Amino acid sequence: APWVRSAFVLPPDWRHEKCRALQYPADAALPKVTIVIPYLMEAWFQIKATVASLVWFTNMDLVDEVRFVDDANPPEFNFKVALEALHPKVRVLRNPRRLGLTASKVVGAEGVRSDVLVFLEPHCILSSFWLDAMLHRMLQLSRTTVVVPVLDGIGNWTEASTADGTVEYRLGGVSAGIFSLRQLSFSWKGVFQFNTSYEAPEPFPTPALAGGVFAIWTSWWLESGTYDTAMGQWGGENVEMSLRLWRCGGRIETVPCSRLFHWFRPKRPYSFDGSVAFRNNMRVAAVWLPGYFPLF
């Protein structure tokens, strides 16, 4: 459709040369996916750009549905009609009250029949073969492995910079997700800092999920317990799931041949109670790290 190419600025292809040379299996050999994207108080031009880049860079024959979950947005941020008009596979689910982005992901995944669930955020720009690379790797591993792409950054992302083509794309490091035991706060650590013999672009295990973007077999999503919906709003869910996956026999792996661009926004567009995130972390420590709880 004509709107697709004008809705976002084409990003650079920063995949390793070995990734660009890869030939991925035909559609029939790859699992089908449902993509879940919760949203709250997001800018329409960024949501539209996310969908446009998704359509541009994704083999949509691999996608059963793209489920947006409206976390009880006010009318001006609802976008249901506009979103569903963008592509026939886009569907909008609405929470009757604000549940938080963590619980909204669980709502979005309910009843999914696809082999794989992919969670995205509504302010991303996808890139070449981002989905194929993750699915191909998943076929080579145990179904208890969750895979994540490398996240590059987006700067200066406004309606004006989209219109005049001046959106700034920032090269991200190939890093593992980590967290501290004392505060359970997420951070990044470059892969070469803990593995000096690493050879790009080989996949590598990572201790923690950043949270917003990952792919998981639907069967393992259900068997491992989805998200802890007793955790409020947002915060700590990525560390909780990371601990649960590893301690229940799963693993997390970064796939550097899958890259996408993520906008790390300077502030949240919605109200957020910081004490909720603290209580979430306390819950994580009590459930999964009882021996370390006094330190926390």
VENBEL-V719224 format. One record per pair of residues at least 24 apart in sequence whose C-alpha atoms are under 10 Angstrom apart, sorted by the first residue. I is the first residue (numbers start at 1). J is the second residue. D is the distance in whole Angstrom. If there is no record, write none. Layout:
I;J;D
I;J;D
//
This chain:
1;52;9
1;55;10
1;56;10
1;86;9
1;87;9
3;48;10
3;49;10
3;52;8
3;86;9
4;48;9
4;49;8
4;50;10
4;51;8
4;52;5
4;53;7
4;54;9
4;55;8
4;56;7
4;86;9
5;49;9
5;52;7
5;53;8
5;55;10
5;56;8
6;49;9
6;52;9
6;162;8
6;163;8
6;165;10
7;45;7
7;46;9
7;47;10
7;48;7
7;49;5
7;50;9
7;51;9
7;52;6
7;53;8
7;159;9
7;162;7
7;163;8
8;45;9
8;46;8
8;48;8
8;49;5
8;50;8
8;51;9
8;52;7
8;53;7
8;56;10
8;125;8
8;157;10
8;159;10
8;161;10
8;162;6
8;163;8
8;165;8
8;167;9
9;49;9
9;53;9
9;125;9
9;157;10
9;161;9
9;162;6
9;163;8
9;164;9
9;165;6
9;166;8
9;167;7
9;168;9
9;169;9
10;53;8
10;56;10
10;125;9
10;126;10
10;127;9
10;162;10
10;165;9
10;167;9
10;169;10
11;53;9
11;125;8
11;126;8
11;127;7
11;128;10
11;154;10
11;167;9
11;168;9
11;169;7
11;170;10
11;260;9
11;261;8
12;127;8
12;128;10
12;169;8
12;170;10
12;171;9
12;261;10
13;127;7
13;128;7
13;259;9
13;260;10
14;127;9
14;128;10
14;152;9
14;171;8
14;172;9
14;257;9
14;259;8
14;260;10
15;127;9
15;128;9
15;129;10
15;130;10
15;150;10
15;201;9
15;256;8
15;257;6
15;258;8
15;259;7
15;260;10
16;200;8
16;201;6
16;256;8
16;257;7
16;258;10
17;200;10
17;201;9
17;257;9
18;200;9
18;201;7
18;202;10
18;257;8
19;129;9
19;133;9
19;200;10
19;201;7
19;202;10
19;256;8
19;257;5
19;258;9
20;128;9
20;129;9
20;257;8
22;129;10
22;133;9
22;257;9
23;132;10
23;133;10
24;129;9
24;132;7
24;133;8
24;135;9
24;136;7
25;132;8
25;133;10
25;135;10
25;136;7
26;132;10
27;59;8
27;60;10
27;61;7
27;62;7
27;132;9
28;61;9
28;62;9
29;135;10
29;136;9
29;139;9
30;62;7
30;115;10
30;132;8
30;135;6
30;136;7
30;138;9
30;139;8
31;62;7
31;63;9
31;114;8
31;115;6
31;116;7
31;132;10
31;135;7
31;136;9
31;138;9
31;139;8
31;217;9
32;60;10
32;61;8
32;62;5
32;63;6
32;64;6
32;65;10
32;113;9
32;114;6
32;115;6
32;116;6
32;117;9
32;135;9
33;60;10
33;61;10
33;62;6
33;63;5
33;64;6
33;65;7
33;66;9
33;112;9
33;113;9
33;114;5
33;115;6
33;116;5
33;117;6
33;118;7
33;131;9
33;135;9
33;215;9
33;216;10
33;217;9
33;218;9
34;62;9
34;63;6
34;64;5
34;65;5
34;66;6
34;67;7
34;89;10
34;108;9
34;109;8
34;112;7
34;113;8
34;114;6
34;115;8
34;116;7
34;117;5
34;118;6
34;119;9
34;215;10
34;218;9
35;63;7
35;64;8
35;65;6
35;66;5
35;67;6
35;68;8
35;90;9
35;108;9
35;109;9
35;112;10
35;114;10
35;116;9
35;117;6
35;118;5
35;119;6
35;120;7
35;121;10
35;215;9
36;65;8
36;66;6
36;67;5
36;68;6
36;69;7
36;91;10
36;92;10
36;104;9
36;105;7
36;106;9
36;107;9
36;108;6
36;109;7
36;117;7
36;118;6
36;119;5
36;120;6
36;121;8
36;122;10
36;213;10
37;66;8
37;67;6
37;68;5
37;69;6
37;70;9
37;92;9
37;101;9
37;104;9
37;105;7
37;108;8
37;109;10
37;118;9
37;119;6
37;120;5
37;121;5
37;122;6
37;123;10
37;212;9
37;213;9
38;67;8
38;68;6
38;69;4
38;70;6
38;71;7
38;92;10
38;93;9
38;94;10
38;100;9
38;101;6
38;102;8
38;103;9
38;104;6
38;105;6
38;106;10
38;107;9
38;108;8
38;119;9
38;120;8
38;121;7
38;122;7
38;212;10
39;68;7
39;69;6
39;70;6
39;71;6
39;72;9
39;73;8
39;77;9
39;78;9
39;100;9
39;101;7
39;104;9
39;105;10
39;121;8
39;122;6
39;123;9
40;69;9
40;70;7
40;71;6
40;72;8
40;73;6
40;74;9
40;77;8
40;78;9
40;98;9
40;100;9
40;101;8
40;122;9
40;268;10
40;269;8
40;270;7
41;70;9
41;71;9
41;72;9
41;73;6
41;74;8
41;76;9
41;77;6
41;78;8
41;268;9
41;269;6
41;270;6
41;271;10
42;73;9
42;77;7
42;78;9
42;79;10
42;122;7
42;123;8
42;268;9
42;269;7
42;270;9
43;77;8
43;79;10
43;122;9
43;123;9
43;158;9
43;159;9
43;269;9
44;76;10
44;77;8
44;78;9
44;79;8
44;82;9
44;83;9
44;122;9
44;123;10
44;159;9
45;123;9
45;157;10
45;158;8
45;159;6
45;162;9
46;122;7
46;123;5
46;124;8
46;125;9
46;157;8
46;158;8
46;159;8
46;162;9
46;263;9
47;79;9
47;83;8
47;121;9
47;122;5
47;123;6
47;124;8
47;125;10
48;79;10
48;82;9
48;83;8
48;86;8
48;122;9
48;123;9
48;124;10
49;122;9
49;123;8
49;124;8
49;125;7
49;126;9
49;162;9
50;120;9
50;121;8
50;122;6
50;123;6
50;124;5
50;125;5
50;126;7
50;261;10
50;262;10
51;83;9
51;86;8
51;87;9
51;90;9
51;122;8
51;123;9
51;124;9
51;125;8
51;126;9
52;86;8
52;87;9
52;125;8
52;126;9
53;124;8
53;125;6
53;126;5
53;127;7
53;128;10
54;124;9
54;125;7
54;126;6
54;127;8
54;128;10
54;130;10
54;131;10
55;86;10
55;87;8
55;126;9
56;126;8
56;127;8
56;128;9
57;125;9
57;126;6
57;127;6
57;128;5
57;129;7
57;130;8
57;131;9
58;126;8
58;127;8
58;128;8
58;129;7
58;130;8
58;131;7
58;132;8
59;128;10
59;129;8
59;130;10
59;131;8
59;132;8
60;89;9
62;114;10
62;131;9
62;132;9
62;135;10
63;89;8
63;114;8
63;116;10
63;117;10
63;118;10
63;131;10
64;89;7
64;90;9
64;112;9
64;113;9
64;114;7
64;115;10
65;89;5
65;90;6
65;91;7
65;112;9
65;114;9
66;90;5
66;91;6
66;92;8
66;108;9
66;118;9
66;119;10
66;120;10
67;91;5
67;92;6
67;93;7
67;105;10
67;107;10
67;108;6
67;109;8
67;112;10
67;119;10
68;92;5
68;93;6
68;94;8
68;104;9
68;105;9
68;108;7
68;120;10
68;121;10
68;122;9
69;93;5
69;94;6
69;95;7
69;101;9
69;104;6
69;105;7
69;106;10
69;107;8
69;108;6
69;109;10
70;94;5
70;95;6
70;96;9
70;97;10
70;98;9
70;99;10
70;101;9
70;104;8
70;108;10
71;95;5
71;96;8
71;97;7
71;98;5
71;99;6
71;100;7
71;101;7
71;103;9
71;104;7
71;105;10
71;107;10
72;96;6
72;97;5
72;98;5
72;99;8
72;100;9
73;97;9
73;98;8
73;270;10
98;233;8
99;229;9
99;232;8
99;233;6
99;234;9
100;229;9
100;231;9
100;232;7
100;233;4
100;234;6
100;235;10
100;272;10
101;212;10
101;232;9
101;233;6
101;234;6
101;235;9
101;237;10
102;211;9
102;212;10
102;227;7
102;228;8
102;229;7
102;230;10
102;231;8
102;232;8
102;233;6
102;234;6
102;235;8
102;236;9
102;237;7
102;238;9
103;226;10
103;227;7
103;228;8
103;229;5
103;230;8
103;231;8
103;232;8
103;233;8
103;234;9
103;237;10
104;227;10
104;229;9
104;233;9
105;212;10
105;226;9
105;227;8
105;229;10
106;221;10
106;226;7
106;227;7
106;228;9
106;229;8
109;218;9
109;221;9
109;222;10
109;226;9
110;222;10
112;218;8
113;218;8
113;219;10
114;217;9
114;218;7
114;219;10
115;216;9
115;217;6
115;218;6
115;219;8
116;143;10
116;215;7
116;216;6
116;217;4
116;218;5
116;219;8
116;220;9
116;221;9
117;214;8
117;215;6
117;216;5
117;217;6
117;218;6
117;219;9
117;220;10
117;221;8
118;147;10
118;148;10
118;212;10
118;213;7
118;214;6
118;215;4
118;216;7
118;217;9
118;218;9
119;148;10
119;211;9
119;212;6
119;213;5
119;214;5
119;215;6
119;216;9
120;211;9
120;212;6
120;213;5
120;214;7
120;215;9
120;262;10
121;211;10
121;212;6
121;213;7
121;262;8
121;263;9
122;212;10
122;262;9
122;263;9
123;154;9
123;157;10
123;261;9
123;262;6
123;263;6
123;264;9
123;265;9
124;151;10
124;152;10
124;153;9
124;154;8
124;213;10
124;260;7
124;261;6
124;262;5
124;263;6
124;264;9
125;152;9
125;153;9
125;154;8
125;169;10
125;259;10
125;260;6
125;261;5
125;262;7
125;263;8
126;151;10
126;258;10
126;259;7
126;260;5
126;261;6
126;262;9
127;258;8
127;259;6
127;260;5
127;261;8
128;257;9
128;258;8
128;259;8
128;260;9
129;257;8
129;258;7
129;259;8
129;260;10
130;255;10
130;256;10
130;257;7
130;258;4
130;259;6
130;260;7
131;215;9
131;257;10
131;258;7
131;259;9
131;260;10
132;257;9
132;258;8
133;255;7
133;256;9
133;257;6
133;258;5
133;259;9
134;214;9
134;215;7
134;216;10
134;253;10
134;254;9
134;255;6
134;256;9
134;257;8
134;258;6
134;259;10
135;215;8
135;216;9
135;217;10
135;255;10
135;258;10
136;255;10
137;203;9
137;253;9
137;254;10
137;255;8
137;257;10
137;258;10
138;215;9
138;216;8
138;217;8
138;253;10
138;255;10
141;251;10
141;253;10
142;217;10
142;250;8
142;251;9
143;216;8
143;217;6
143;218;9
143;219;8
143;220;7
143;221;10
143;250;8
143;251;10
144;216;8
144;217;8
144;219;9
144;220;6
144;221;9
144;223;9
144;224;9
144;245;8
144;246;9
144;248;9
144;249;7
144;250;5
144;251;7
144;252;9
145;205;10
145;215;9
145;216;7
145;217;8
145;220;8
145;245;8
145;246;9
145;249;9
145;250;6
145;251;5
145;252;6
145;253;7
146;205;10
146;206;10
146;209;9
146;214;7
146;215;6
146;216;5
146;217;8
146;220;9
146;221;9
146;242;10
146;245;8
146;250;8
146;251;6
146;252;5
146;253;6
146;254;9
147;203;9
147;204;10
147;205;9
147;206;9
147;209;9
147;213;9
147;214;6
147;215;5
147;216;7
147;217;10
147;251;9
147;252;6
147;253;5
147;254;6
147;255;7
147;258;10
148;176;10
148;203;10
148;205;10
148;206;9
148;209;8
148;210;9
148;211;9
148;212;10
148;213;7
148;214;5
148;215;6
148;216;9
148;252;8
148;253;6
148;254;5
148;255;6
148;256;9
148;258;8
148;259;9
149;174;10
149;203;10
149;213;8
149;214;7
149;215;9
149;253;9
149;254;6
149;255;5
149;256;6
149;257;8
149;258;5
149;259;5
149;260;7
149;261;10
150;174;6
150;175;8
150;176;9
150;213;10
150;254;7
150;255;7
150;256;6
150;257;8
150;258;6
150;259;5
150;260;7
150;261;9
150;262;10
151;175;9
151;210;10
151;213;9
151;256;9
151;258;9
151;259;6
151;260;5
151;261;6
151;262;6
151;263;9
152;259;7
152;260;6
152;261;5
152;262;6
152;263;9
152;264;10
153;260;8
153;261;5
153;262;5
153;263;6
153;264;7
153;265;10
154;260;10
154;261;6
154;262;6
154;263;5
154;264;7
154;265;9
155;261;10
155;262;9
155;263;7
155;264;8
155;265;9
156;263;9
156;265;10
157;263;8
157;265;9
169;261;7
169;262;9
169;263;9
170;261;8
170;262;9
170;263;10
171;261;9
172;259;9
172;260;10
172;261;9
172;262;10
174;200;9
174;201;9
174;254;9
174;255;10
174;256;7
174;259;10
175;204;10
175;206;8
175;254;8
175;256;9
176;204;8
176;205;8
176;206;5
176;207;7
176;208;7
176;209;9
176;210;9
176;252;10
176;253;9
176;254;7
177;205;9
177;206;6
177;207;6
177;208;5
177;209;6
177;210;6
177;211;10
177;239;10
177;242;10
177;252;10
177;253;10
177;254;9
178;206;7
178;207;6
178;208;5
178;209;8
178;210;9
178;239;9
178;242;10
179;207;8
179;208;7
179;209;9
179;210;10
179;238;10
179;239;7
179;242;10
180;239;10
180;296;10
181;285;9
181;289;9
181;292;8
181;293;9
181;295;8
181;296;7
182;285;9
182;292;8
182;293;9
182;294;10
182;295;6
182;296;5
183;278;9
183;281;8
183;282;9
183;285;9
183;295;9
183;296;6
184;236;8
184;239;7
184;240;9
184;278;10
184;281;7
184;282;9
184;284;9
184;285;8
184;296;8
185;235;9
185;236;8
185;238;10
185;239;8
185;281;9
186;210;7
186;211;9
186;235;10
186;236;8
186;238;8
186;239;7
200;256;8
200;257;9
201;255;8
201;256;6
201;257;7
201;258;10
202;254;9
202;255;7
202;256;7
202;257;8
203;253;7
203;254;6
203;255;5
203;256;6
203;257;8
203;258;10
204;252;9
204;253;5
204;254;5
204;255;7
204;256;9
205;251;7
205;252;6
205;253;4
205;254;6
205;255;9
206;242;9
206;251;8
206;252;6
206;253;5
206;254;6
207;239;9
207;242;7
207;243;8
207;245;10
207;246;8
207;251;8
207;252;7
207;253;8
207;254;10
208;238;7
208;239;6
208;240;9
208;241;8
208;242;5
208;243;8
208;245;9
208;246;9
208;251;9
208;252;7
208;253;9
209;237;9
209;238;6
209;239;7
209;240;9
209;241;8
209;242;6
209;243;10
209;252;8
209;253;9
209;254;9
210;237;10
210;238;6
210;239;8
210;242;9
211;235;9
211;236;9
211;237;7
211;238;5
211;239;8
211;240;10
211;241;9
211;242;9
212;237;10
212;238;8
212;262;10
213;260;10
213;262;9
214;252;9
214;253;10
214;254;9
215;252;10
216;252;10
220;245;9
220;250;9
221;245;10
223;248;10
224;248;7
224;249;9
224;250;9
228;280;10
228;283;10
228;284;9
230;280;9
230;283;9
231;276;8
231;277;8
231;279;8
231;280;5
231;281;9
231;283;8
231;284;9
232;273;10
232;275;10
232;276;6
232;277;7
232;278;10
232;279;8
232;280;7
233;272;8
233;273;8
233;274;10
233;276;7
233;277;8
233;280;9
234;272;8
234;273;9
234;274;9
234;276;8
234;277;6
234;280;8
235;272;10
235;274;9
235;276;8
235;277;5
235;278;8
235;279;9
235;280;7
235;281;8
236;276;10
236;277;6
236;278;8
236;279;9
236;280;6
236;281;6
236;282;9
236;283;9
236;284;8
237;277;9
237;280;8
237;281;8
237;284;8
239;281;8
239;284;8
239;285;10
240;280;9
240;281;8
240;283;9
240;284;6
240;285;9
240;287;9
240;288;8
241;284;9
243;284;9
243;285;10
243;288;7
243;289;9
244;284;10
244;287;10
244;288;7
247;288;9
//
